[in-house]
Amino acid sequence: MKFLGINAIFHDPAAALVVDGEIVAAAEEERFSRRKHGKRPLAFSAWELPELAAAWCLREAGLSPEDIDAVAYSYDPSLVVQKPEGDWEDLRTRYAVRAPAFLSTALPGLDPGQVSYVPHHVAHAASAGLASRWTTPGRDCAVLVCDGRGENVSHLAGRYRDGELEVLATQELPHSLGLMYEDVTQHLGFLRSSDEYKVMAMASYGTPRHLDALREVIYTTGDGGFRVEPVDWGGYAKALRKGAPWTSDHADLAASVQARLEEVVLELARWLHERTGERRLALAGGVALNCVANTRLLDEGPFEEIWVQPAAGDSGTALGGALHLAHAYGEPAAPMTGTALGRGFTDEELGAWLDVARVPYTRPRDLAAAVAAELAADRIVAWFQGRSEYGPRALGHRSLLAHPGHARNTERLNDVKGREQFRPIAPMVLESRAAQIFGRGPVPSPYMLFVHDVRPDWAPRIPAVVHVDGTARIQTVSPGADPLMARVLSEFEARTGLPVVVNTSLNTAGRPMVDDPRDALECFGSSPVDVLALGPYLVRRGEVFAS
């Protein structure tokens, strides 16, 4: 059977396709529309339908809208407490009620009666629990969802048993860890529902000196829930305008909020473990993208294993909704084995784009060796290979690569991307070598969702990827999962002695990650990147501008 999942109610609109229990395709609308997080100048566009992503998912599988057995929409308007007519929530609910008609217009041939509403946090839970490798019969797990908000709650705790979700606790709005973190993000001059990771990065520069005060207003309630009382953030640090310089007061506020978030997530996980006795925990929701909190939860929490759904934010509810419906129709879900679920292009298609662009290019006999040589020569490489990633992390398909052994490359890459210099860049490392270089943190770690300590003898050798607190958010690479990137790493090590390269997303500030060849050529042409590896082809900046 064929199930289409749709997220189109808060941000990060996305579509996902599950066929006979297998995840066939999944993509965010921003990769097609080029509007980051699906946001337009008008706030109402947060309800943008992922019509381009959905149409692509169907084309990828060779299907038409008439072939779909059911559609999951990851928001249930019947759960929303009625609001006055014209109120923001009333308008959101009215939009969701009409979503089946909107979808049938966007995808002609789709029957509106096939659309089912899946509660937002149930979709989040399914995206983690049903996609994990644990939910085959006899291998169950606990599941914890924390984000900004759903229909009327901001949190879900439960467990999966043989694919069935048992909800044990939820937290009603307005109490929300995600919205609290969004408020601080905005207070510090960043974009809410977008730049929360900047607060996490800034926290490493501060001291959590307000932690005791925050414990008085952000606390768990002993029943699987929590409270977030109103907070005057201006009492801790002056509000910043976008781009304004920050001070130690702002870093201390970020550190305090980050520390309190970690403590509350730990307390919620301990309550869930006491109720379930499960050894394994699956995480989803925007808070699950906080890799520092994830690492502390693994270090200090009661669960032996933790799996974080790599598209843990709202885009992942498209996948979760489709998996939830598949299970409801009796189709057991196959585990999620990777994030390469987006668009891909043949070598012929990529070559045609280069010909249209009229840029000189070569096709080296050994691409991995050629790219490793460029990296060893301290050149920045834009790397465009295979299908694009589902979720917010660049994981070796749409990446910028660089030499980790030169400290200046942190500033250099942040300049290329046009982003704040306090933000770290991440290392990609051969899985077989990771434990020698990085401590504290799980290995393998293929999705950049945990932080690892950099071992003291290695930190001076790879300074570009060592954050101010001595950690790195690593991605491990194995030959089985990504043979081409594993060969690049091996060839780079042969030249430099370092089985590590810098990996950051292939985009510039404020723009979505590169997704198709036109995006890649535009990014290469408009930023100081030295080499573009587009499929099997290499484009060198010097040759382009000399021609």
N, C-alpha and C positions, 0 to 999 in steps of 0.2 A: 504494500500500500504506500501511497505517496502523501506526505504531509508537509505543508508550507508553514513556516513560522514567521510572524511579523511583529516587530517592535516599532511603535509609532506614536508614543504618547508623552514621553518626557524629553529625552535627548538620545543621541546615537541611534537614529532609526536604522534598522537592519532587517535582512531577510535570511532565512535558512531553509534548506530542503533536506528532509529525511525520507529515504526510500527503503522499504523493507527493513527498517531499523538501522540502516547505515546513514551516516552523515555524508551527504553527497556534495553540498555546497553551502557556503555561508559568507555573507559580506555586508559591510556597512554601506549605507547610502552615500556617505561622504566621499567614498572612493570613486564614485561615479559623478556626483553633483559638484564635487570640489568645495563643498561648504562644510567646514570642520564641525563635527558633532551634530551635523544636520541643522545648524542654526543660521537663520537669516536675520536681517536687522529687526524685523518685527517678532515679538515674543511668541505670537501664535504659531509661528512656523516650527516651534518645538514639536508640533504634532505632524510633522512632515511624513507622508507615506513613503516607504522605501520602494517606490515603483520601479526604479531603474535596477536596484539590487534584486528585487523579486523577479523581474523579467529575465535578468541574467541567470539567476539560479535555475529557472525553468529551461532556458536555452542550453545551459551547461549539461543538463540531464536529458536533453532532447524531448522535453515535454511541452505541452500546451496547457493553458489554464483549465481546460476541460478534463485533463488527466488527473487533476488533484483530487484526492479523496476527502481531505479536510484541511482547513486553515486555522491555525492557532493565533489569536490576537492577545498579546501578553498584558492585558489590562481588562478588568471586569467592572464595567460601570455600575452594575447592580450592587456592588459592595460599597459604593461611595455614599456617605451620609448626605441627604438632600441639602443643597445650598440654595440661597436666594437666587432668583432668576437674574442672570447677568453676572453673577459672581464668577471669579476665575475658575473655581472647581466645577461650577454648574456648566460653564462653557466647555471645559475639558470633557466632562461626562457626556454632554450632548454630541461632541465630536466623536467620542468612542462609540456611542450608540449608532451613529451613522457610518462607522468605519466599514461594515460589510458592503454598503452601497458604494462607498468611495473605492474600495478594493476592486469591486466588479467593474468599475469604470476604468481604473488603471490597468486591469488585467482582463480585457474583454473575453468573455466566455466563462469566467469564474462565476459560480453560483453563490450569491450572497448567503444562501441558507447553509452553505458549507462552513461558514465562519463560526468558530467557537471561541468564547472568551475564557482565557486562562488567567487566574489571579496573578498579579505582577510578581509577588514573592514566591508563589508556587512555580512559576516559570523560571525564576532565578534558581530555586532549589533543584529543579529538574535539570537545569543546565550543568549543575555540578554533580548531583547525586546519580542521575541516570547516565551521564556521560563518563563517569569515573569507571575505572576497571574493577571496582569492588561490588557492583550491584548485580552481578550474576547470582543465580540461586545459591544461597548459603554464604555469600560474601556481602554483608550489609555494611552500612555506614551511618554515622550521624551527619547532619547537614546544618550549617549555620549561614544565614543570609543577613547582611547588614548593609543598608544603603541610605539614600536620602529619604525616599518615600515610595510607597505604592498607592493603592487606592485609599487605604485608611490606616495602614501600619508602616513601620520602617524597619521591621526586623522579624525574622522567622527562625525558630529553632525546632528541629525535628530529627527524624531518622527514616531511612529507607530500609524496608524489609521485603526482599524479593520484588523490588521495583515499586512497592507501594509506599507512599509518603504518609507518615504519621506526624502531624503537627503537634508539638508539645508546648510551645509558647510563641506569642507574638507581642509586639509592642505597639500600642496605638499612638498615632500622632496627637499632639505636635512633638512628642519626644522622639528625637532622631539623632543618632551619632553622625550620620552622613550630612544632614542639614547643619549640624553644629560645625562640622569641619568646613563645609561650604561657607558659612558665615565668617569664619576666621580667614579663609582664603580671600574672600572679598575685602575684609578689613585690612589685609596686608597688601592690597593693591593688585591682586590677581583676579582672574576671571573665574567666577564660581561655576560649578558643574563642568569644569574643564582643567583648571590649574592646581588642583589639590596636591598633586605630586610635588609642586614647587614648595608648598608648606613643609612636606615631609623632608625635602632636601635642605631647606633653611633650618629645620629643627636641629640638624647636626652641628650648626654653628652656635647654638645657644645652650643655656642651662635651664632646666625645668624648675625655676625658682617659684613658680606660681602653682605648683602641683597640689599642695595642701589646700589652697583656696579652691581650686577646681574640683577637688574631691567632695567639697561641700555642695556643689551644684550639679555635678555629673556623677551619678552613682547607680549601682544596681540595686534591685529591690528584693532579691532572694527568691523570686518566683519565675526566673528566666527572663525578666524584663529589666528596665532601667528608667531613669529620669534624667532629663536635661532641662534644668531650670533656666530662665532667661539670664543672660550674662551681658554685662557692659564691657565689651572688649576694649573700649577706649580707656578703661581704668587700668589696663595692663600695658597698652602701647597705643600711641597716636595712630589713627587711621592713615593709611598711605594711599596716594593717588597712583594710578598705573604708571609704572616706570620710575617712581620716586625712589631715592636711595633709602635703604633700610638701615636700622641701627641694631645694637645689641639688645635693646628692648624688644624689638620685633622678633629677633631670633629667639629670645627667651620665651616669648609668648608662643611661638611655633613649637619650641621644644616642650613646653608645658602641656599644650593641647595634644601633641603627639604622644607624650608619655601617658596622659590620662586616657586617651583612646586605647592604647595598648593594654592598660590595666583593666578597663571595662570589658574589652574583648576577651581577655583572659578569664575574667570572672564569669562571663556568659558561657564560655567554653567549659569551665569547670562545672557549672550547674548542669549543662547538657550532658557531660560525661557521667555525672552522678545519676542522672535520670535514665541513661541508656546503657551504660557500661560498654559502649562500643570502643574499639581500638582505633578506628579510622574516622577522620573528619573530612568532609568535603565543604569547601567555602565558595560563596558567590556573593554578588552585590558589589557596589562600588568600593566599599570599605575593604573588600578582599584584594583590591589592587594595591593596598598599602603594604609593600613588601617588608618594611621594618616591623610592622605589627605581626605579620605572618611568621617572621623568623622568631620573634619573641614567643609567640604562641607555640611554635614547635619546640623551642628550647625549654620553656617553663610550664607549658600546659600538660594536660593529662593524656592527650592522644599520641599514640605511637607513630601514626602516619597522618599526613595532611596533604590533600590534593586541592589545588586552587584551579578553578575553571579559567583558562587563559583569557577568555572574553568575559570577564567577571562583571563588567559594568552592564548598563542597560542593553547594549547590543546583544549580549548573550541571552537575553530573554527570548529573542527570536528562536534561537536553537532550543532553549529549554521548553518553550511552548510547543514546538514541533515534537520533541521527544516525549513530553507529557501526553500529547494526543496519541502518539504512536503506541505508547504503553497502554493507554485506555482502550485502544482498539485491539489489544492482544499481541502487539509486535514488540518483542524484547529489544531494547536498545543496545547497539554495539558500542564499545568504549570509544571515546575520542582519542585518537592516536597522534594527532598533530593539529597545527593551526593553518596549514597550507590548503585552505578551503576556498580561496578567492580566485580571481581571474588569472589565467596563464596564457601564453602565446607561443606559437611554434617558431622555430628558427627562421622559417621563411617569412613569417609575419614580421618578426623583429628586423630582419634584413630589409624588408620592403620599407619599413618606417625610416631606417637609416638612409635608404636611397632617396626617399621623398625629402628628407631633411638636408640632403646633399652635403653630408659630413664625411670626411675620410674615416675609414675604419679598417681594422684587420680582423682576421679570424685565426688566432694562434692555435697551433696543434695541441698544446697543453694549456688550457685556460687557467687551471689552478696554479700552475707554476708561473705563468705570466703575471697573474694578479699578485701572487706572493712576492715576486720580484719588485713590482711597483710599490707594494706596502713596505718592503724592506728598504726601499730607497726613500721612504718617508713621504710617499704621495698618498693623497686622499682618494679613495676609490668609491664611486657610486656603484652599488651592487644590485642588479635587477635580474633575478633568476626564479624560474618556476612560477607556481601559483602564489598569489599574495596572501598575507597572513590575515586571519580573522582575529580581531581584538586590537588593543592599543599598542602592542609591542612589536617592534621590528625584530624578527627572529631568523635573519639570514636569507630573506627573499627580497626585501625592499630595504636595504641598509646602506649606511655610510660606514666604510671601514678605514682604519688608520693604524699606525704603529703605536703600541702602548708604551714603548720604552722612552718616549720623549715627553717630559712633563708639559711642554708648551702645546701639545696636541689637544689638551683639554680646552684651553683658550681658543685654539685654532678652530676646532670643530664647533664650539659655541658661537664663534664669529660666523662661520659658514652658515649655521642654522639661524643666526640672529636671535639668540636666547641669552638668558642671564648667566653670568660667569660663575655664580655659586652652584650651579647645577652640575652634578657629576655625569660622566659618560661611562658606559658599561663595557665589561670584557666578555668576549666569546672565547671559550676554551675547550680544548679536546677533553671529552668526558674522562678518558683514561688518565689524564694528567691533573684533573681538577683538585683532587684531594691533596696533592703535593703542594699546590700553590695557595689554596683557599681552605680555611678552617671554618668551624661553626656554620652550619647550613647544610641542607640536603644535597646529596649527589646521587643520581643525576638531578639537574635542575634546568630543564630545557626551555622554560617559559619566562625567565627573568622575574619570578614572583617571590623570591627570598633574597636576603642579603647575606653575604659571607664575609668573614674576617679574612684579610689578606695576610698571609704568613709573613713574619718580620723579614725573613731572608729574601722574600720575593718582592716586597713593597718597593724597594729602590729600583728594581729591574722593570717594573711596569707602572711607573708613577702616574701616567695619564688616566688610569682607570681606578685609582685609589681615592676614595672620598676623604674628606677632612677628618672623618671619624675612624679611618683605617679599614673601611668596609668597601665591598663592591657588590653590585647586583649582577651576578654572573648568568650567562647562558652556557650550558654544557652542550657539546655537539658530539654525536656518535656517528661512525661511518654507516651504520645501518639506517639511521634516520635521515641523514643528510650527507651522502658520500662526497658531493662536490665541495661543500664547505669544509668537511673533515680533511680533504686533500689540500685545500688552501692553507689550513692551519698547520698541517704536517710540513708542507713546503715552506711556509713562513718560519717554522721552527728550525728547519734545516739551514736556513739562511741567517737566522738571528739568535737561535737558542731559546726562543720564546714561543711556547705553544698557545699563545694568546694574541688576539687582535681586538682593537676597539670596534664596537658595534653600536651604532645609534641609528635612529630611524631616518629613512631617506625622504626628507622634507625640509622646509624652512619654516620659521616661526609663523604660527597662525594658519598654516595650510595643512590639509590632510596629508597623510603618507602617500607617496607616489604609488600609483596603481597600474597605469598602462604605459606603453612606450612613449606616447606624447608627453605625459607627465614627467617621465624620466629625462627626456631630451630638454624640456623646459627648465627643469631643476638644474641639470648639468650646465645649460647655457647661461643661467642667471646667477650662479653661485660659484665661488672659487674652488671647485672640485677638479682634481687633476685628471682623473680617468673615469670613464663610464664603462662598466662591464655589463652589456645588455645581451643577456643570453650568451651565446658563444663568441660574441663580437666585442672588441675593445675600441673605444674612442678616446683619443688622447687630446687634452686641451691644446697643447702646443701645436699639434698637427692641424686641428680645426682652425685655429686662428692664424696659422701660417698659410693656409690654403686660400 
